[in-house]
Protein backbone atom coordinates (compact mmCIF):
# COMPACT_ATOMS: atom_id res chain seq x y z
CA UNK A 1 0.00 0.00 0.00
CA UNK A 2 1.20 3.54 -0.74
CA UNK A 3 2.49 5.82 2.00
CA UNK A 4 0.01 8.12 3.72
CA UNK A 5 0.65 11.80 2.96
CA UNK A 6 -1.00 13.29 6.09
CA UNK A 7 -2.84 16.14 4.44
CA UNK A 8 -4.71 17.02 7.65
CA UNK A 9 -1.58 17.75 9.69
CA UNK A 10 0.45 20.96 9.53
CA UNK A 11 3.61 20.28 7.55
CA UNK A 12 6.77 19.63 9.51
CA UNK A 13 6.94 18.73 13.15
CA UNK A 14 7.85 15.40 14.69
CA UNK A 15 6.23 11.98 14.50
CA UNK A 16 7.16 9.38 17.10
CA UNK A 17 6.48 5.66 17.33
CA UNK A 18 6.94 4.04 20.73
CA UNK A 19 7.35 0.29 20.29
CA UNK A 20 9.09 0.62 16.92
CA UNK A 21 10.79 -2.77 17.18
CA UNK A 22 7.51 -4.70 16.86
CA UNK A 23 5.92 -5.74 13.59
CA UNK A 24 3.28 -3.02 13.43
CA UNK A 25 5.57 -0.43 15.01
CA UNK A 26 8.31 -0.98 12.43
CA UNK A 27 5.77 -0.79 9.59
CA UNK A 28 4.40 2.48 11.01
CA UNK A 29 7.90 3.99 11.04
CA UNK A 30 8.56 2.82 7.48
CA UNK A 31 5.33 4.35 6.21
CA UNK A 32 5.82 7.60 8.10
CA UNK A 33 9.31 8.06 6.68
CA UNK A 34 8.14 7.26 3.16
CA UNK A 35 5.26 9.74 3.42
CA UNK A 36 7.50 12.72 4.06
CA UNK A 37 4.87 14.74 5.92
CA UNK A 38 6.98 15.21 9.03
CA UNK A 39 10.36 16.86 9.49
CA UNK A 40 11.55 14.04 11.72
CA UNK A 41 10.30 10.52 12.49
CA UNK A 42 11.60 8.98 15.73
CA UNK A 43 11.57 5.21 16.24
CA UNK A 44 11.78 4.34 19.93
CA UNK A 45 12.06 0.99 21.67
CA UNK A 46 13.86 -0.63 24.57
CA UNK A 47 16.99 -0.73 22.39
CA UNK A 48 16.82 2.69 20.71
CA UNK A 49 18.67 5.87 21.67
CA UNK A 50 16.99 7.20 23.68
CA UNK A 51 15.53 3.95 24.97
CA UNK A 52 12.39 3.58 27.04
CA UNK A 53 10.86 0.93 29.26
CA UNK A 54 7.13 0.97 30.01
CA UNK A 55 7.83 -0.15 33.56
CA UNK A 56 10.28 2.72 34.17
CA UNK A 57 8.60 6.14 34.19
CA UNK A 58 11.91 7.98 34.27
CA UNK A 59 12.91 6.41 30.96
CA UNK A 60 9.54 7.38 29.46
CA UNK A 61 9.93 10.99 30.60
CA UNK A 62 13.48 11.15 29.24
CA UNK A 63 12.47 9.70 25.87
CA UNK A 64 9.57 12.15 25.46
CA UNK A 65 11.75 15.11 26.42
CA UNK A 66 14.41 14.02 23.94
CA UNK A 67 12.10 13.79 20.92
CA UNK A 68 10.29 17.01 21.90
CA UNK A 69 13.59 18.86 21.50
CA UNK A 70 13.52 18.04 17.77
CA UNK A 71 10.35 20.06 17.14
CA UNK A 72 6.62 20.20 17.73
CA UNK A 73 5.16 16.77 18.46
CA UNK A 74 2.44 16.29 15.84
CA UNK A 75 1.88 12.53 15.89
CA UNK A 76 2.79 10.16 18.69
CA UNK A 77 1.86 6.50 18.40
CA UNK A 78 2.08 3.95 21.19
CA UNK A 79 2.55 0.66 19.35
CA UNK A 80 3.42 -1.35 22.45
CA UNK A 81 1.37 -4.25 23.75
CA UNK A 82 1.71 -7.57 25.55
CA UNK A 83 -0.34 -10.71 24.97
CA UNK A 84 1.94 -13.67 25.65
CA UNK A 85 5.50 -14.92 25.89
CA UNK A 86 7.27 -18.08 26.99
CA UNK A 87 6.29 -17.43 30.61
CA UNK A 88 2.69 -16.29 30.22
CA UNK A 89 -0.27 -17.10 27.97
CA UNK A 90 -3.82 -15.73 27.73
CA UNK A 91 -6.12 -17.28 30.32
CA UNK A 92 -8.84 -19.55 29.00
CA UNK A 93 -10.81 -19.78 32.27
CA UNK A 94 -11.03 -18.29 35.76
CA UNK A 95 -8.98 -21.19 37.12
CA UNK A 96 -6.02 -19.86 35.12
CA UNK A 97 -5.94 -16.45 36.81
CA UNK A 98 -2.68 -15.60 38.53
CA UNK A 99 -2.07 -12.37 40.45
CA UNK A 100 1.47 -11.84 39.18
CA UNK A 101 0.48 -12.45 35.56
CA UNK A 102 -2.48 -10.07 35.85
CA UNK A 103 -0.24 -7.39 37.36
CA UNK A 104 2.21 -7.81 34.51
CA UNK A 105 -0.54 -7.51 31.88
CA UNK A 106 -1.81 -4.31 33.48
CA UNK A 107 1.71 -2.90 33.84
CA UNK A 108 2.45 -3.35 30.14
CA UNK A 109 -0.98 -2.77 28.55
CA UNK A 110 -2.47 -0.07 30.77
CA UNK A 111 -0.17 1.49 33.36
CA UNK A 112 2.82 1.94 31.06
CA UNK A 113 0.77 3.54 28.25
CA UNK A 114 -0.99 5.74 30.81
CA UNK A 115 2.39 7.04 32.02
CA UNK A 116 3.33 7.61 28.39
CA UNK A 117 0.17 9.71 28.02
CA UNK A 118 1.12 11.59 31.19
CA UNK A 119 4.29 12.84 29.54
CA UNK A 120 3.23 13.00 25.87
CA UNK A 121 -0.09 14.86 26.04
CA UNK A 122 1.32 18.04 27.64
CA UNK A 123 4.16 17.97 25.08
CA UNK A 124 1.93 17.84 21.96
CA UNK A 125 2.03 20.83 19.62
CA UNK A 126 0.08 23.64 21.32
CA UNK A 127 -1.90 24.59 18.21
CA UNK A 128 -3.05 22.84 15.05
CA UNK A 129 -3.83 19.16 14.69
CA UNK A 130 -1.78 16.80 16.85
CA UNK A 131 -2.57 13.18 17.68
CA UNK A 132 -1.65 10.72 20.38
CA UNK A 133 -2.85 7.24 19.43
CA UNK A 134 -2.39 4.01 21.33
CA UNK A 135 -2.92 0.54 19.92
CA UNK A 136 -5.69 -1.07 21.90
CA UNK A 137 -7.61 -4.22 20.87
CA UNK A 138 -11.18 -5.08 19.99
CA UNK A 139 -11.13 -7.73 22.73
CA UNK A 140 -10.80 -4.84 25.20
CA UNK A 141 -14.34 -3.78 24.32
CA UNK A 142 -16.75 -4.77 27.08
CA UNK A 143 -19.75 -4.31 24.79
CA UNK A 144 -18.23 -6.55 22.12
CA UNK A 145 -17.21 -9.38 24.47
CA UNK A 146 -19.25 -12.44 23.48
CA UNK A 147 -16.60 -15.17 23.76
CA UNK A 148 -15.00 -14.68 27.18
CA UNK A 149 -11.48 -15.84 28.04
CA UNK A 150 -8.28 -13.83 27.80
CA UNK A 151 -9.07 -12.17 31.14
CA UNK A 152 -5.87 -10.24 31.70
CA UNK A 153 -5.50 -9.01 28.13
CA UNK A 154 -9.16 -8.01 27.83
CA UNK A 155 -9.23 -6.23 31.20
CA UNK A 156 -5.93 -4.42 30.72
CA UNK A 157 -6.95 -3.16 27.28
CA UNK A 158 -10.33 -2.06 28.70
CA UNK A 159 -8.40 -0.12 31.34
CA UNK A 160 -6.26 1.43 28.61
CA UNK A 161 -9.41 2.55 26.80
CA UNK A 162 -10.63 4.30 29.94
CA UNK A 163 -7.27 6.05 30.34
CA UNK A 164 -7.59 7.26 26.74
CA UNK A 165 -11.13 8.50 27.20
CA UNK A 166 -10.29 10.33 30.41
CA UNK A 167 -7.03 11.75 29.07
CA UNK A 168 -8.84 13.08 26.00
CA UNK A 169 -11.22 15.09 28.19
CA UNK A 170 -8.32 16.76 29.97
CA UNK A 171 -6.41 17.29 26.71
CA UNK A 172 -9.36 19.11 25.11
CA UNK A 173 -9.29 21.78 27.80
CA UNK A 174 -5.70 22.70 26.97
CA UNK A 175 -5.30 21.77 23.31
CA UNK A 176 -8.71 21.85 21.59
CA UNK A 177 -7.28 20.82 18.19
CA UNK A 178 -5.41 17.79 19.56
CA UNK A 179 -6.68 14.21 19.76
CA UNK A 180 -6.13 11.28 22.09
CA UNK A 181 -7.53 8.03 20.65
CA UNK A 182 -7.42 4.24 20.93
CA UNK A 183 -7.03 2.23 17.73
CA UNK A 184 -7.56 -1.45 16.95
CA UNK A 185 -5.01 -2.60 14.34
CA UNK A 186 -6.93 -5.70 13.33
CA UNK A 187 -5.44 -9.18 13.28
CA UNK A 188 -1.87 -8.74 12.09
CA UNK A 189 0.60 -11.45 11.19
CA UNK A 190 3.16 -10.87 13.94
CA UNK A 191 4.75 -12.93 16.69
CA UNK A 192 2.13 -11.53 19.09
CA UNK A 193 -0.87 -12.85 17.18
CA UNK A 194 0.42 -15.79 15.13
CA UNK A 195 -0.48 -18.51 17.67
CA UNK A 196 -4.06 -17.24 17.90
CA UNK A 197 -5.14 -16.61 14.31
CA UNK A 198 -8.20 -18.55 13.17
CA UNK A 199 -9.65 -19.52 9.83
CA UNK A 200 -12.11 -16.91 8.59
CA UNK A 201 -10.28 -13.93 10.10
CA UNK A 202 -8.76 -11.29 7.88
CA UNK A 203 -5.07 -11.51 8.74
CA UNK A 204 -3.20 -8.44 7.53
CA UNK A 205 0.46 -7.84 6.97
CA UNK A 206 2.00 -5.26 9.30
CA UNK A 207 2.40 -2.94 6.30
CA UNK A 208 -1.31 -3.10 5.45
CA UNK A 209 -2.37 -2.52 9.04
CA UNK A 210 0.06 0.39 9.44
CA UNK A 211 -1.15 2.12 6.27
CA UNK A 212 -4.77 1.72 7.32
CA UNK A 213 -4.10 3.00 10.84
CA UNK A 214 -2.21 6.04 9.57
CA UNK A 215 -5.03 6.76 7.12
CA UNK A 216 -7.49 6.67 10.02
CA UNK A 217 -5.35 9.10 12.02
CA UNK A 218 -5.09 11.45 9.07
CA UNK A 219 -8.88 11.45 8.71
CA UNK A 220 -9.77 12.01 12.36
CA UNK A 221 -11.07 15.39 13.47
CA UNK A 222 -10.90 17.04 16.88
CA UNK A 223 -14.47 16.10 17.79
CA UNK A 224 -13.47 12.41 17.57
CA UNK A 225 -10.89 12.70 20.33
CA UNK A 226 -11.43 10.16 23.08
CA UNK A 227 -12.82 7.60 20.61
CA UNK A 228 -12.00 3.94 19.96
CA UNK A 229 -11.69 3.07 16.25
CA UNK A 230 -10.69 0.07 14.17
CA UNK A 231 -8.19 0.05 11.31
CA UNK A 232 -10.94 1.03 8.87
CA UNK A 233 -11.97 4.04 10.95
CA UNK A 234 -15.15 2.46 12.29
CA UNK A 235 -16.03 3.13 15.96
CA UNK A 236 -15.85 0.21 18.39
CA UNK A 237 -18.21 0.03 21.40
CA UNK A 238 -16.71 0.49 24.81
Secondary structure, DSSP 8 states (H G I E B T S, - for coil): ------TTS-SSSEEEEETTTSHHHHHHHHHHHHH--SSEEEEE-TTSSS--BTTBHHHHHHHHHHHHTTS-EEEEEE------BTTB---SSGGG--HHHHHHHHIIIIIHHHHHHHHHGGGB-SSS-EEEEEEE-GGG-STT--S---HHHHHHHHHHHHHHHHHHHHHHHH-TTEEEEEEE--EE-STTTGGG--TTS-EE-HHHHHHHHHHHHHH--GGGTT-EEETTS-B---
